Amino acid sequence: MGREYIGDISGKFGFAIQDSCDIQNLIEGILYEIEYEWYGCGCNIEPELLEQKNFCDECYETYEAHYEDVCKYIEDDEKLYFESSFINFYINRIKHYEKLVQKLSEIKEILPNDIIIEFNKIENNEVIKDGYNDIFKDVYDKINTYQNTEYKNKYTFDKLLEYFLRYKLGIQIKYILEKQDTCFVCCEI
């Protein structure tokens, strides 16, 4: 259970802790793009094509054939597509990298030093692209030692965990942007 993110990096958002739009907390001013799907076939449609296409021409020969197949699922407006349960972030090194690094630096000042030490051990390892990898085990073990405490008499465990998860997501993105010009992340909402 839980919402995932996939693309150049992968992982799971923290249940009841981390928003699906958390990348916006890492990179000021970045916007996401809503994903759309065709009823019936489930194919994706690019947002810029919504006004040009009225049916999936990859799976159906005509609007009428597509409509007939899915009419029981659609509203009165007869649009054969709907907003999917995903949003996409297109992160660009030139435009976003410095903002990301600045935010990671700010979060580093909040997180306990022993957690940052654990992150530093894995930060440049290619497997950090996979948020499910066991390489994160020691970092998770370390954050869990702060459960049932208030860090610096200021941060509850949930708030500390929010920064922890944001930092993890941020170093995954940073790793990609240090290797290539863009980082694509598709987030389940």
N, C-alpha and C positions, 0 to 999 in steps of 0.2 A: 504494500500500500504506500502511496505517496506520489508526489509529482516529480517527474524526471526532467532532465535537460540532456539533449543529445546534439550532435554535430561534430565540430572539431574537438570538443570536450564532452564528457558525459558525467552524470552523477544524479543525485537525488536532492531535492530541496528539503530542508528541515521541516518536518511536519509541525504545523501551528507555530513555527518560528520564522521561517524564511519565505518571503513573497516570491511568486514566479517572476516578478519584474525586478528582482534584487540587483540585476546588472545596472539598473538605473541608479541604484545607491552607490555603485562603484564608479560609474562613468557619468559625470554630470552632463545633462543635456541629450544623452542618447535616447533615441526613440525606438520602439519596437514596431514590427509590422505584423498585422493580424493575418493568420493563414485562413484560407477559404477552401472548402471541399465541395465537390459536386455530390448531390444526393444520388443514391444508387450505386455508382461505381466507386466513390470515395477518392477519386483523383483530386489532386490539388489544383487550384487555379491561382495564377499570379494576380495580386490585387489590381495591377495596372490593366489587366485584361477583362476585368469585371464588366466594364461598359461595352466592350467589343464582342464578347462571346455570351450567348444565351443558353448554350448547352455544351456538354463535353463531346467535342468532335473526335476525340480519340476512341471513345467507346460507343458512340451512337452516330447514326447517319444523319438524323434530323432532330430538330427541337421537339417535334411531335413524338418521335420514338422515345426520346429521353423523358419527356413529360409523362407519357403514358406509363412508363416504367416506374415513376416515382410520385405520381400525383397524390397518392394517399399520404405522403410525408410532408408535403410543402404547404405553405400558407397561401393566402389569397393572392399575393402579389406575383405568383407564378415564377419566382426566381428559383432556379434549379440548384442553387448553391446555398451554403450556410457558413457562418463563422465556425471554424474548427475549434478544438480545445488546445490550440497551440499558438504561440506568438514567436516571432523570429527576431533575433538581434544580429545585425551585420556590423561587426566591430572592425574598425580600420586603424591600423598602426599609426599612420600619420595624424589622423584626427583624434584618436582616443587614448593612445598609449600613455602620454604624459599625465592625463587626468586619472587614469587607472593607477599609475605608480604613486601619484600624490595621495590618492585615497587609501591605497595599501599602506603607505607610510603612516597615515593618520590612525588606521586600525591597529597597526603594529604598536603604537603608543598606548593603546587601550588594553590589548591582550597581555596576559601574564608572560613574562620573559621566558619561562620554561616551555610554554607552548610555541613561542616564536623560534626557540632553539630547535624544537622538533620539526617545525615547518622548514627551517633553513636546511635541515638534513636532507630533505626530499625535493626542495624547490626546483632544482635543475635536472631532475630525473624525468625522462620522457613518459614514464608510466603515470605521472600525475594527471595526464589527459583523461585518464579513467578514474573517476571519482569513487568507483567501487573497489579499486585495487587495494590489496592488503598493505600497500606502502603507507596508507593513512592510519593504520591501526594504532601505532604509537602516539600519534597526534590526538586521536580520539580518546585513547586511554588517559592521556594527560588532561584533556579538557574535562573528562568525567570526574577527575579528582576535585574539581571545583563545585560539584553538585552539592546542594544543601548548604552553600556558603554564599556570602555576599562579598564580592571581590572589591577591595579598596573602599569598603563601606559605601559603595556607589552602584555596583552592577550586580543585579540578580543573576543567577545561573542562566536563566532564559535569555537575558540581554547579552551576557557574555557569549553564550552559544550562538546568538544571532551574529555577532561580530566574527566569531570563529568560522561559521559557515560562509559568511560573506568573504572573509579572507581566503578561505580555501577556493571558492569560486574564482576570486580575483587572481590568485596565483596560477590557476589553470589557464585562464585567459591570457595572462601575462606571458606564460610559457609559449603559448601559440604565437602571440604577436612578436615574440623575439625570434621566431623561426620563419614566419611568413607575414605577408602584408595584411591579411584579414583573418578574422576568427568568426565563424558562423556558429550560433547557438540557438537551437529550437527548444523552447520552454513550454512544458505542459502547464495549462492553467486550470 
